[in-house]
Amino acid sequence: MRTVRTGGRAGRRRAAAAAAGVLALTALTAGCRVEPAGAAGAPSTPPAPSAPAAPSEDAKPGEGASAAPGTPASSRAPSPEPPEPSAPAAPDSASPSAPEPAPTPVAKTLMKTGDSSERVRELQARLRQIGHFGRGPTGYYGTTTEASVRSFQAKRALPSTGRTDTVTWERLLGMTRKPSADELRPPTEREPSKPDPRCLEGRVLCISKSSRTLVWMIDGRTVSAMDVRFGSEYTPTREGTFSVYWKSRHHVSTLYDSPMPYAMFFSGGQAVHYSSDFAARGYAGASHGCVNVRDEAKIAALYAQVKDGDKVVVYK
């Protein structure tokens, strides 16, 4: 094979130009970037090859195949995951339920119409302290006491039965104080009138219609006093000066067939005696002419002291 010699310096220049063209074409096809102006001649340091990013721990199979080649795993957009269906919340058996209301205690009846006791007397005295009982205590639970209890219950939104049950009694105790001896046994409901002059000498049952009181007096001194009730306008109690002519402890009226205990007769069929009707109804009723006493303890003591022949004065 023959070697063709190129001629001189011009041939070498042509060969160098051809080699430079080949190099330029190779660089363009390899994707090299163009250096900015002023960088020519500076040695270029090829960038360090980046290590392939390791797949993330929660990557799913096939996730890396959809990423562009050469893109770091940390910059790839994660594939959207479908939301997991939420299970219905189970009822929380441990959560406390609302407390059930306590059952209302059953009220037990303590006192009712027809009862007679010291507790009834205290009930009346306590009701009187707060304006629900307008008279002195008698110890007898009659219609007047029933009406007073009913009024007390209605004002405090309690069942208005007129009976004193445990609820009513506890409410009353909380609103009042323990009654004194004078409150439990006051001399009279109202202040006795000034004694008639005929009452100032000897042993006298001094009875005033205006104050509705009986005062037992000995030589002008008051021994005891009590409330009394008189006859109606059709059967009035006689006025004047009389004397006790007969005493009957368990007397029963033959005319009206009604009991007249502790009777002390002073004028015909008229007598001073205990009246359960007066104790129960108060001044809403009237006698058939007798002088009724509603405090049994007081008239029992009076009956024991009065003697036949003692004076009785009835005046206005």
Phi, psi and omega in degrees: 000137183267140176267123180271122180269132176274154186271112165060212188289326181294325179293322180294324180293321180293323180292322179293319179296321180296321180294321179295322179297319180296319180296319180295318181295322180295321180294319181294319182287340179274356178083023178290148181267156181275130179286146177292165181299142179093348181266356182297141178086342180282137180294130181265133179262117182296137180299145179289135181295131180281139180286142179299132182292139177286144179296145178292161185294330182261015180292145180262157179301137178087355184291322182289337184291333183273352180278152179291145180299139176085356180274127181298148182296329183290340182261358179284140177287126180293146178290134179297134179260137179294137180295140178285137180296133180277130179283145179299139182294131178284145179300134181279100182287344183276342182291136183289137177277162180298137181294139178284141180298141180294141180295140179290127181294143180284126181284128180261133180288128179258320182218147181208174181303131180103345179285152177217117183193171176291332177292323176297320178299318178294318177304313181296319180295320179291320177297325180292328179300328183250019171081020179254001179218110190266035180203176178286147179297142179243340183087359181249130181269090180252198182294328178295315178294319179300316179295324179293318178295319179299319178296317179298317181294316183296322182292338182248021175059034174261157176303123184276078181266337185083351175266146178267105179260181184297322180292314180298317182296317180295320178296319179294319179298323181289342183256352186229174177246168180295125183294144176282172179298320180291328178288325179287325181225070178292150181304312179208165177291323178237160181295129178299149178290165174298132185299141173296145180305333180290347182269357189271356179233137176078197180262115191224135165270103186263108189246119182253125177284330183290318179265353181055052180226154171241126178242122177272116187237144174231113180054046177080002180255133179282125177264315178203164179216151182204157177285146177222161178230149186244181179287165179282181180293339179272336177229067186289154175279131182291147177253152180140193179251126183225186174214152180288123181246347179201138176242136180220109186294317183243048185287146174232130182294127177281337181278318184248357180053045179233146181292143177225064184295151180059039183286134176231098186284139181227341180207102182058236180269005180270136184213161168271125181203166177284142179229115176292331177293320177295320178296326183275317189255347181068216184277009176290338180248190180206163179268182175264024180122344180283167174262106182275139173242136184257349179262104186295322181296321182290317181288334175296318177293321179294317180302323181289338184263327184287141179241156174303138181095347177295147185286148173232124178239120177246123184216166178276000000 
